């Protein structure tokens, strides 16, 4: 009886050893688990940070570390490109759509300015992460400054929550000029 049990155990062990590489092979051939949208986002967010985002990713959060603020701003300023002919004010009506006016049918998610700013006083669903831009055109800001701010906010406020819309190519220079017109034009609802 003992002998049979021993033989059985040995055969079992032999089978186990023999099957091991086959099992490993099967494991390797299994299709890789598909990444969820969120997992892909996490990879893009944490691993594909640009050098400048890395300066901002620290416990101080809103202050770049490992570089002086002046040096940081200077480098960000140098990235700003202007539309042909240097025309920083375009068509305010096109700008209104890009700003992301949900009421008037603008479906742009690229500007998405209302997520963080108020603008047209008729639009009351607006965020307050950034300052209100109602009446912005009456403040006497140079439109070129406004253009540069939208192109790359970090040239003014390093590590700001405001996305670097021109820098990342989310908005084209001409599109930023349209938004500048929406902010500055006396006919724009922002300034009514
Ligand atoms: C995720 C939030 C967010 C989004 C989206 C956003 N901004 Fe901002 N914005 C901010 C914050 C925060 C500030 C203040 C800090 C700074 O200046 O960067 C700001 C500042 C500004 C200023 C300067 C205002 C002042 O009086 O000093 C302007 C102009 C501006 N944003 C325009 C825009 C426009 C136009 C859009 C859309 C194309 C936009 N922002 C999208 C968060 C945002």
Boltz pocket constraint, residues with backbone or C-beta under 6 A from the ligand:
constraints:
  - pocket:
      binder: B
      contacts: [[A, 98], [A, 99], [A, 110], [A, 111], [A, 112], [A, 113], [A, 114], [A, 115], [A, 116], [A, 117], [A, 129], [A, 130], [A, 131], [A, 132], [A, 133], [A, 146], [A, 149], [A, 150], [A, 153], [A, 154], [A, 156], [A, 157], [A, 160], [A, 161], [A, 162], [A, 163], [A, 165], [A, 179]]
      max_distance: 6.0
